[in-house]
């Protein structure tokens, strides 16, 4: 006697079966939302959350066939995630919520999400929905040690490039750390002018656009690297312009141009990333057409 085939769960049933993932992600959002509301560099986190929902909706339309198998790997991922969440909770109870604990929380949450997806869809499902759940990582705060290292590095690099350009333009300038000494005044490359804000938002944009518009990982890497380069170049141009303003009109004149210059460079970066993504998408189509087998000729 043949056994009856297993009934395929309905889409709503599958969404309900993802309850552990939803609860874990909700906990992560509840901890990250303070940073999104109070830290200027991370206010785009609410946008990232909406983009995560869109990515999940896109992936849901082509989801793998459900399997619903409780394997050793499922229990291993889930157990590791729960253990990490417990340790993070103990840490937060003792020291409060900070960037490092949110990073640990995110890792534990993603392990639980992976366990839930593997149970429902197998490893194929984990890979299929990875971007939708892991994309939230771009909106999480960096630990202070990492962030300070990046910011200080960017400040020094931007100041060094500006000094070279100013000297080429005939304006005597020297670098002292993140300061630019001009003939009439001294201009400091602060955290905002270092490019950390535009860098974070550019990373978010390039990952999202590249995932949706490109299929080759090599082209996605090119888009990502080019986006980072555009963000750094934009802030070099911005700080160079403000340095020229300070040299000709005094440091006090910077305030009148600071925000306008910032928005202009943001527009420059957005347009540049969009144009590059369009060019890479066209290149990918051309490469796909060249690699397609030629139709057989009929006698």
Secondary structure by P-SEA (a helix, b strand, c coil): ccccccccccaaaaaaaaaaaaaaaaaaaaaacccccccccccaaaaaaaaaaaaaaaaaaacccccccccaaaaaaaaaaaaaaaaaaaaaaaccccaaaaaaaaaaaaaaaaaaaaacccaaaaaaaccccccccccccccaaaaaaaaaaaaaaaaaaaaaaaaaacbbbbbcccbbbcccccccccccccaaaaaaaaaaaaaaaaaaccccaaaaaaaaaaaaaaaaaaaaaaaaaaaaaaaacccccccccaaaaaaaaaaaaaaaaaaaaaaaaaaaaaaaaaacccccccc
